[in-house]
Amino acid sequence: MRFLIILALLFSTPVFAGDSTRLYNPAANAEKDISALLLKAKAEKKHVLIQVGGNWCIWCYRFNAFVQTDTLLKQLVSDNYLYYHLNYSKENKNLAVLARLGYPQRFGFPVMVVLDARGQRLHTQNSSLLEKGNGYDDRKVKAFLQAWSPAAFLPELYKE
Protein backbone atom coordinates (compact mmCIF):
# COMPACT_ATOMS: atom_id res chain seq x y z
CA MET A 1 0.00 0.00 0.00
CA ARG A 2 2.79 2.42 0.93
CA PHE A 3 4.43 1.72 -2.44
CA LEU A 4 1.21 2.66 -4.29
CA ILE A 5 0.96 5.92 -2.36
CA ILE A 6 4.56 6.81 -3.23
CA LEU A 7 3.91 6.01 -6.90
CA ALA A 8 0.77 8.15 -6.88
CA LEU A 9 2.69 11.06 -5.36
CA LEU A 10 5.48 10.75 -7.91
CA PHE A 11 3.10 10.82 -10.85
CA SER A 12 0.95 13.62 -9.47
CA THR A 13 3.86 15.96 -8.71
CA PRO A 14 3.92 18.98 -11.01
CA VAL A 15 6.65 19.10 -13.60
CA PHE A 16 9.44 21.49 -12.72
CA ALA A 17 10.24 24.59 -14.76
CA GLY A 18 13.38 23.00 -16.19
CA ASP A 19 11.40 20.20 -17.83
CA SER A 20 11.99 20.43 -21.56
CA THR A 21 8.58 18.93 -22.34
CA ARG A 22 6.96 22.14 -21.09
CA LEU A 23 6.59 25.05 -23.47
CA TYR A 24 6.31 27.75 -20.83
CA ASN A 25 8.58 28.56 -17.91
CA PRO A 26 6.69 30.41 -15.14
CA ALA A 27 10.02 31.28 -13.49
CA ALA A 28 11.49 32.89 -16.62
CA ASN A 29 12.36 36.57 -16.62
CA ALA A 30 10.32 37.48 -19.69
CA GLU A 31 11.62 41.08 -19.79
CA LYS A 32 15.20 39.88 -19.92
CA ASP A 33 14.44 37.06 -22.37
CA ILE A 34 12.60 39.33 -24.80
CA SER A 35 15.34 42.00 -24.59
CA ALA A 36 17.94 39.37 -25.51
CA LEU A 37 15.76 38.12 -28.37
CA LEU A 38 15.39 41.65 -29.72
CA LEU A 39 19.18 42.06 -29.86
CA LYS A 40 19.47 38.74 -31.66
CA ALA A 41 16.57 39.61 -34.00
CA LYS A 42 18.31 42.83 -34.99
CA ALA A 43 21.53 40.98 -35.78
CA GLU A 44 19.68 38.27 -37.73
CA LYS A 45 17.19 40.65 -39.42
CA LYS A 46 14.23 38.75 -37.99
CA HIS A 47 11.08 39.50 -36.05
CA VAL A 48 10.15 38.06 -32.67
CA LEU A 49 7.10 35.82 -32.54
CA ILE A 50 5.74 35.60 -29.00
CA GLN A 51 3.22 32.89 -28.24
CA VAL A 52 1.41 33.84 -25.03
CA GLY A 53 -0.15 30.99 -23.07
CA GLY A 54 0.62 28.44 -20.41
CA ASN A 55 1.39 24.82 -19.78
CA TRP A 56 -2.29 24.40 -18.90
CA CYS A 57 -3.36 25.34 -22.47
CA ILE A 58 -3.97 22.46 -24.89
CA TRP A 59 -4.37 24.86 -27.84
CA CYS A 60 -0.94 26.33 -27.02
CA TYR A 61 0.61 22.89 -27.39
CA ARG A 62 -1.40 22.23 -30.55
CA PHE A 63 -0.18 25.43 -32.21
CA ASN A 64 3.44 24.81 -31.25
CA ALA A 65 3.29 21.21 -32.51
CA PHE A 66 1.55 22.35 -35.69
CA VAL A 67 4.28 24.81 -36.67
CA GLN A 68 7.09 22.53 -35.51
CA THR A 69 5.94 19.41 -37.38
CA ASP A 70 4.87 20.98 -40.69
CA THR A 71 8.06 21.35 -42.75
CA LEU A 72 7.01 24.54 -44.55
CA LEU A 73 5.68 26.28 -41.42
CA LYS A 74 8.73 25.29 -39.41
CA GLN A 75 10.95 26.78 -42.12
CA LEU A 76 8.88 29.99 -42.23
CA VAL A 77 9.28 30.40 -38.48
CA SER A 78 12.98 29.55 -38.56
CA ASP A 79 13.76 31.91 -41.45
CA ASN A 80 11.78 34.89 -40.20
CA TYR A 81 11.28 34.78 -36.46
CA LEU A 82 12.75 34.13 -33.08
CA TYR A 83 9.99 32.14 -31.36
CA TYR A 84 9.30 32.72 -27.66
CA HIS A 85 6.72 31.24 -25.30
CA LEU A 86 5.56 33.90 -22.82
CA ASN A 87 4.04 32.36 -19.72
CA TYR A 88 0.58 33.28 -18.44
CA SER A 89 -0.41 31.19 -15.42
CA LYS A 90 -1.38 31.52 -11.80
CA GLU A 91 2.34 31.28 -10.92
CA ASN A 92 3.29 34.20 -13.16
CA LYS A 93 0.91 36.16 -15.37
CA ASN A 94 3.61 38.52 -16.69
CA LEU A 95 1.11 41.37 -16.48
CA ALA A 96 3.68 44.14 -16.89
CA VAL A 97 5.01 42.59 -20.12
CA LEU A 98 1.49 41.98 -21.40
CA ALA A 99 0.54 45.59 -20.68
CA ARG A 100 3.48 46.77 -22.81
CA LEU A 101 2.33 44.39 -25.56
CA GLY A 102 -1.16 45.93 -25.62
CA TYR A 103 -3.00 43.37 -23.47
CA PRO A 104 -3.01 40.51 -25.99
CA GLN A 105 -4.64 38.18 -23.45
CA ARG A 106 -7.94 39.81 -24.37
CA PHE A 107 -8.06 37.39 -27.32
CA GLY A 108 -7.68 34.24 -25.22
CA PHE A 109 -4.88 31.70 -25.49
CA PRO A 110 -2.71 31.12 -27.26
CA VAL A 111 -2.32 34.56 -28.70
CA MET A 112 0.59 35.54 -30.93
CA VAL A 113 2.38 38.87 -30.81
CA VAL A 114 4.83 39.89 -33.52
CA LEU A 115 7.55 42.41 -32.65
CA ASP A 116 10.06 43.95 -34.99
CA ALA A 117 13.72 43.97 -33.96
CA ARG A 118 13.24 47.36 -32.24
CA GLY A 119 10.57 45.88 -29.99
CA GLN A 120 7.68 47.63 -31.72
CA ARG A 121 4.52 45.56 -31.73
CA LEU A 122 3.53 44.95 -35.32
CA HIS A 123 0.58 42.64 -34.84
CA THR A 124 -1.46 40.68 -32.31
CA GLN A 125 -3.01 37.51 -33.72
CA ASN A 126 -6.12 35.92 -32.25
CA SER A 127 -5.24 32.26 -32.78
CA SER A 128 -8.89 31.17 -32.97
CA LEU A 129 -8.94 32.78 -36.43
CA LEU A 130 -6.25 30.29 -37.49
CA GLU A 131 -8.13 27.20 -36.29
CA LYS A 132 -9.68 24.43 -38.30
CA GLY A 133 -11.57 21.67 -36.48
CA ASN A 134 -9.50 20.46 -33.53
CA GLY A 135 -6.33 21.99 -34.91
CA TYR A 136 -5.04 24.73 -37.14
CA ASP A 137 -5.43 25.53 -40.82
CA ASP A 138 -2.09 25.35 -42.64
CA ARG A 139 -3.10 27.95 -45.23
CA LYS A 140 -4.17 30.47 -42.57
CA VAL A 141 -1.07 29.92 -40.43
CA LYS A 142 1.17 30.20 -43.49
CA ALA A 143 -0.56 33.44 -44.53
CA PHE A 144 -0.15 34.85 -40.99
CA LEU A 145 3.56 33.98 -40.85
CA GLN A 146 4.20 35.44 -44.30
CA ALA A 147 2.17 38.61 -43.73
CA TRP A 148 4.18 39.59 -40.65
CA SER A 149 7.62 38.42 -41.74
CA PRO A 150 10.42 40.96 -42.23
CA ALA A 151 10.18 40.49 -46.01
CA ALA A 152 6.59 41.74 -45.97
CA PHE A 153 7.91 45.13 -44.80
CA LEU A 154 10.43 45.69 -47.57
CA PRO A 155 9.74 49.12 -49.13
CA GLU A 156 10.60 47.94 -52.64
CA LEU A 157 7.51 45.71 -52.58
CA TYR A 158 5.32 48.78 -52.41
CA LYS A 159 6.82 51.06 -55.06
CA GLU A 160 4.38 52.19 -57.70
Secondary structure, DSSP 8 states (H G I E B T S, - for coil): -HHHHHHHHHHHS---TT-TT-S--TTS-HHHHHHHHHHHHHHHT-EEEEEEE-TT-HHHHHHHHHHHHSHHHHHHHHHHEEEEEEE-SSS---HHHHHHTT-GGGG-SSEEEEE-TTS-EEEEEEGGGGEETTEE-HHHHHHHHHHTSGGGG-GGGG--
